[in-house]
Amino acid sequence: MKLDRDLVRKVARLAALELSPGEEEELSGQLTRIVEHFEALREVPDALLAGAGDAPPTPLRRDDSRDGSPGALVAGNAPEFSHGHFVVPRVVSRD
């Protein structure tokens, strides 16, 4: 499957990325190769995968509640901290 520059441009616009035409072309090639690798994995016969056992379960930890406040040291080093929160500049406008 070939991913063309139009698709890369559309995805970049959705992700709010600004790409130069050279970057669009480069990403088009890179993403095409990634998709081709996944397509090649489809051709692996299931019989080759039969010997692979299931992965061991992930060990779980106790779910203990704790105070989630950042602490005085973190709050003291923050440029601006108010009512238990970091104050940051607005990055999304309502326009």
N, C-alpha and C positions, 0 to 999 in steps of 0.2 A: 504494500500500500504506500503510495507516494503522498506525502504531506506537502502541499504546495504553499507558496508564499501567501496566497490569499487566506488560507486557513490559519497560518502563523500570524498574519496581520489581525485577523478576527479575534484570535485568542489573546493576543497582546493587548488589543483594545479592551476586551473584557477584563483583563487583569490590570488595566491602567498602566501599561508599560509603553514606553516610547522606544521603538527600535528603528535603527537606520536600515536602509535597503540591504546593506551588506549583512547586517545582523539577521534580518529576516531570511535571507538566502542561507546563511550558515545554520540557523536554527532549523530551517526546513530540512536540510540534509541530515542534521543530527537526529531530529525527531523521526525522520523516515527510517534511519538505521535502527533506532530503538524499537520502533513498531515491527520492523522486519525480524528482529531477534525474538520478539514475542510470537510472531507468526511461525518462526522456525520451531519454537517449543511445542506448538500444536502437533507437529509431525512426529514427536517422540512417541513410540508405541507404549500403550498402557502396560504391556507385559514387562517392560523394562522398569517400571515404577512399582511393580508388585512386591519386590523384595524390600522396599523402603518401608520401615515401620513408622507408626505415628510418633510424632515428637512427644517427649515427656511433658506432662502438664506443668504449667507455670506455677511455681510456688507462691502461695498467697501470704500476705502479711496480715497481722491483726489490724482491724479498722478502729483505731483508737482516736477519739476526738482530741483536739488540742487547740490552743489559742492560735489563731491565724494572723494575728497582728504582726507587722514587720519588726517591731521592737524599737527601743529608743535610739540605738546606734544607727539603724537604717534611716529612721525618720530624721535624725540629726544630720545625716550626710546628704539628705535629699535637698535639691535646690529650693523646692517649695513643697510643704506638706500641710494639709489642712483636714481636720475632722477624720483622721485615720486614713487618708488617701493621698496619693501623690498628685500634685497639680501639674498638668502638662498642657502645652499649647493645643488649641483645637486643630485637628487635622482634616476634619470633614466639614465642609460648609453646607449650608442649607440652600444654596443657590441652585 
